[in-house]
Amino acid sequence: MSWYDALEAGELTVRPSVDAAKRFGVSIDRMSVSASAGTPLAEVLGAVEASTADVIVLRYPARETTWFAALASGPRQALLADTVVYWSLPTGKGRRPAPLAGFSAQLEPTADDDLVDDLVADVFGDSGNHYCANPIFDRTLALAGRQDWARRRVAEAGAVVLRGPDRRVLALGAIDQQRSWTEIQLAGVVPAEQGRGRYGHLLAAIEDACTSRRLVVSTQGHQTGIQRIWARYGFEPVHNLLTVHLVAAT
């Protein structure tokens, strides 16, 4: 869920998830309530009642602690699918690692599809995502969907690529540049280079490529390892939300 949808959208948003529906073979509506929307529970319940989708993927601020009980008491089965934490850093304030001789990083227009697939599988393959909480959705298809999205995103906007002295790709990041923020949508280090501090150098390269005043990123709440890295670099947590699947009775 994008930074805008999670924190800045001014109202409840509802849209069909066309690609995911084709992939999984069930109809899916995505509903989201941003941190600043002020949407009341009654409006959310009304939108849920109006939906004809097999599954509603609802995301809302975790501060709304009473909502899940109300959702679970409705006619749909309610599954708590995940939590997502959002982090932010003023551009130029990152605690950058010392430069490495011979290493280079820049925004490149393309990246090899196999490299992107392998990186996504390595970064997200074991951790899963909210689809993995619901037996309706096949875990393998969920990963394939993430890989497809990453390939399309890199094809559209390029990727920040960290290369070693021999020009091999060591790490890669996909970003979304907006006027007020730059969102890290994907960032990872190739398996052979993990545990060697490469991620910090990738963050520095992304910060260099950032054209806005703020760099933002998000992950699932249980991903504490990557959040520790962000904290060391200078990011601060600013928001968290819950993902709930609401499944129609069969």
C-alpha positions as CSV (number, residue, x, y, z in Angstrom):
1,M,0.0,0.0,0.0
2,S,1.5,3.3,-1.1
3,W,2.5,6.1,1.2
4,Y,-0.3,8.3,-0.2
5,D,-3.0,5.7,0.3
6,A,-1.7,4.9,3.8
7,L,-1.1,8.4,5.1
8,E,-2.5,11.2,2.9
9,A,-5.6,10.1,1.0
10,G,-8.5,12.3,2.2
11,E,-11.3,9.7,2.1
12,L,-12.0,6.0,2.1
13,T,-10.9,4.5,-1.1
14,V,-12.4,1.4,-2.8
15,R,-11.2,-0.1,-6.0
16,P,-11.3,-3.6,-7.6
17,S,-7.9,-5.4,-7.7
18,V,-8.1,-6.6,-11.3
19,D,-4.7,-8.2,-11.7
20,A,-4.9,-10.1,-8.4
21,A,-8.4,-11.3,-9.2
22,K,-7.1,-12.7,-12.5
23,R,-4.2,-14.4,-10.8
24,F,-6.1,-16.0,-7.9
25,G,-9.4,-16.6,-9.6
26,V,-11.6,-14.7,-7.1
27,S,-13.0,-11.2,-7.1
28,I,-11.1,-8.8,-4.8
29,D,-11.9,-5.3,-3.6
30,R,-9.2,-3.1,-2.0
31,M,-10.4,-0.7,0.7
32,S,-8.1,1.6,2.5
33,V,-8.4,4.3,5.2
34,S,-5.4,6.7,5.5
35,A,-4.0,8.1,8.6
36,S,-5.5,11.5,7.8
37,A,-8.9,10.5,6.3
38,G,-10.9,10.6,9.5
39,T,-13.3,8.0,8.1
40,P,-15.8,6.7,10.7
41,L,-16.3,3.0,11.2
42,A,-19.9,3.3,10.0
43,E,-18.7,4.4,6.6
44,V,-16.3,1.5,6.4
45,L,-19.1,-1.0,7.4
46,G,-21.3,0.5,4.8
47,A,-18.7,0.1,2.1
48,V,-18.1,-3.5,3.2
49,E,-21.9,-4.2,3.0
50,A,-22.0,-2.7,-0.5
51,S,-19.2,-4.8,-1.9
52,T,-20.0,-7.9,-3.9
53,A,-16.3,-9.1,-4.1
54,D,-15.4,-12.6,-2.8
55,V,-12.6,-11.0,-0.7
56,I,-12.2,-7.5,0.6
57,V,-8.6,-6.5,1.5
58,L,-9.1,-3.7,4.0
59,R,-6.3,-1.6,5.4
60,Y,-6.8,0.9,8.2
61,P,-4.8,2.7,10.9
62,A,-3.8,0.3,13.7
63,R,-5.0,3.0,16.2
64,E,-8.6,2.0,15.4
65,T,-8.5,-0.8,18.0
66,T,-12.2,-1.3,18.1
67,W,-12.7,-1.9,14.4
68,F,-11.7,-5.5,14.1
69,A,-14.4,-6.7,16.5
70,A,-17.0,-4.9,14.6
71,L,-15.8,-6.3,11.3
72,A,-15.6,-9.8,12.7
73,S,-19.2,-9.6,13.9
74,G,-20.5,-9.0,10.4
75,P,-21.5,-11.6,7.8
76,R,-18.0,-12.0,6.3
77,Q,-15.2,-14.0,7.8
78,A,-12.5,-11.6,9.1
79,L,-8.9,-12.7,9.0
80,L,-6.1,-10.5,10.4
81,A,-3.6,-10.7,7.6
82,D,-0.7,-8.4,8.6
83,T,0.5,-5.2,10.0
84,V,2.5,-2.6,8.0
85,V,4.9,0.0,9.5
86,Y,5.8,3.2,7.6
87,W,9.2,5.0,8.1
88,S,10.4,8.4,7.0
89,L,13.7,10.2,6.6
90,P,14.4,13.9,5.6
91,T,16.5,13.7,2.5
92,G,20.1,14.4,3.2
93,K,19.9,13.4,6.9
94,G,20.8,9.7,6.5
95,R,23.7,8.3,8.4
96,R,25.6,7.1,5.4
97,P,28.4,4.4,5.4
98,A,31.9,5.4,4.3
99,P,32.3,5.2,0.5
100,L,33.8,2.0,-0.9
101,A,36.6,2.3,-3.5
102,G,35.5,1.0,-6.9
103,F,31.8,0.8,-6.0
104,S,29.3,2.7,-8.0
105,A,25.5,3.3,-7.8
106,Q,23.1,5.2,-10.0
107,L,19.5,5.2,-11.3
108,E,19.6,2.9,-14.3
109,P,16.8,2.7,-16.9
110,T,16.6,-1.1,-17.0
111,A,17.4,-4.2,-15.0
112,D,17.6,-7.8,-16.0
113,D,14.2,-9.6,-15.4
114,D,15.9,-12.7,-14.0
115,L,17.8,-10.6,-11.5
116,V,14.6,-8.8,-10.4
117,D,12.8,-12.1,-10.0
118,D,15.6,-13.6,-8.0
119,L,15.9,-10.6,-5.8
120,V,12.1,-10.5,-5.1
121,A,12.1,-14.2,-4.3
122,D,15.0,-13.7,-1.9
123,V,13.6,-10.6,-0.2
124,F,10.0,-11.7,0.0
125,G,9.9,-15.5,-0.6
126,D,10.2,-16.6,3.0
127,S,8.4,-13.7,4.7
128,G,5.3,-13.9,2.6
129,N,2.7,-11.1,2.5
130,H,-0.8,-10.6,3.5
131,Y,-2.1,-13.0,0.9
132,C,-0.3,-15.8,2.7
133,A,-2.6,-15.4,5.7
134,N,-5.6,-16.5,3.7
135,P,-6.0,-20.1,2.5
136,I,-8.0,-18.9,-0.5
137,F,-4.8,-17.5,-2.0
138,D,-1.9,-19.7,-3.2
139,R,1.4,-18.6,-1.8
140,T,3.3,-19.4,-5.0
141,L,1.0,-17.2,-7.0
142,A,1.4,-14.4,-4.4
143,L,5.2,-14.4,-5.0
144,A,4.7,-14.6,-8.7
145,G,2.5,-11.5,-8.5
146,R,5.1,-9.6,-6.6
147,Q,7.7,-10.5,-9.1
148,D,5.5,-9.5,-12.0
149,W,4.8,-6.1,-10.3
150,A,8.6,-5.6,-9.7
151,R,9.5,-6.3,-13.3
152,R,6.8,-3.8,-14.5
153,R,7.8,-1.2,-12.0
154,V,11.5,-1.3,-13.0
155,A,10.6,-1.3,-16.7
156,E,8.5,1.8,-16.1
157,A,10.8,3.8,-13.8
158,G,14.2,2.1,-13.8
159,A,16.1,1.1,-10.7
160,V,18.8,2.3,-8.4
161,V,21.6,-0.2,-8.9
162,L,24.7,-0.7,-6.7
163,R,27.6,-2.3,-8.6
164,G,31.0,-3.6,-7.3
165,P,34.4,-3.0,-8.9
166,D,33.8,-5.8,-11.4
167,R,30.4,-4.1,-12.4
168,R,28.4,-7.0,-11.0
169,V,25.0,-5.9,-9.5
170,L,25.2,-6.1,-5.7
171,A,21.9,-4.5,-4.7
172,L,18.9,-3.0,-6.4
173,G,16.1,-0.6,-5.4
174,A,12.9,0.5,-7.1
175,I,11.5,3.9,-6.1
176,D,8.5,6.1,-6.8
177,Q,9.4,9.8,-7.1
178,Q,6.7,12.3,-6.1
179,R,6.9,16.0,-5.5
180,S,6.7,15.7,-1.7
181,W,8.3,12.3,-1.1
182,T,10.2,9.5,-2.7
183,E,9.0,6.0,-1.8
184,I,11.2,3.0,-1.7
185,Q,9.0,0.3,-3.2
186,L,11.6,-2.5,-3.3
187,A,15.1,-2.7,-2.0
188,G,17.4,-5.7,-1.6
189,V,20.9,-7.1,-1.7
190,V,21.7,-10.2,-3.9
191,P,22.2,-13.3,-1.7
192,A,26.0,-13.6,-2.2
193,E,26.5,-10.0,-0.9
194,Q,24.2,-10.1,2.1
195,G,25.6,-9.5,5.6
196,R,28.4,-7.3,4.2
197,G,26.8,-3.8,4.8
198,R,25.7,-3.4,1.2
199,Y,22.2,-2.4,2.1
200,G,23.4,0.8,3.7
201,H,25.2,1.7,0.5
202,L,22.1,1.0,-1.4
203,L,20.1,3.4,0.9
204,A,22.8,6.1,0.3
205,A,22.4,5.6,-3.5
206,I,18.7,5.9,-3.2
207,E,19.0,9.0,-1.1
208,D,21.3,10.5,-3.8
209,A,18.7,9.7,-6.4
210,C,15.9,11.2,-4.3
211,T,14.3,14.4,-5.9
212,S,12.0,15.3,-3.0
213,R,12.4,16.4,0.6
214,R,11.5,13.1,2.2
215,L,12.4,9.5,1.7
216,V,9.8,6.9,2.9
217,V,9.5,3.2,3.1
218,S,7.3,0.5,4.6
219,T,7.4,-3.2,5.6
220,Q,5.5,-5.8,7.6
221,G,5.6,-5.3,11.3
222,H,7.4,-8.6,12.0
223,Q,10.3,-7.6,9.7
224,T,12.4,-6.3,12.6
225,G,15.8,-6.9,11.0
226,I,15.3,-4.5,8.2
227,Q,13.6,-2.0,10.5
228,R,16.8,-2.0,12.7
229,I,18.8,-1.1,9.6
230,W,16.5,1.7,8.8
231,A,16.7,3.0,12.3
232,R,20.5,2.9,12.2
233,Y,20.4,4.8,9.0
234,G,18.2,7.5,10.4
235,F,14.7,6.6,9.5
236,E,11.9,7.0,12.1
237,P,8.6,5.1,12.3
238,V,5.6,7.4,11.6
239,H,2.6,5.2,11.0
240,N,1.3,1.6,11.2
241,L,-1.8,0.0,9.8
242,L,-3.6,-3.3,9.9
243,T,-4.6,-5.5,6.9
244,V,-7.8,-7.5,7.3
245,H,-9.3,-9.9,4.8
246,L,-13.1,-10.0,4.8
247,V,-14.2,-13.2,3.0
248,A,-17.7,-13.7,1.7
249,A,-19.7,-16.7,3.0
250,T,-19.8,-19.6,0.5
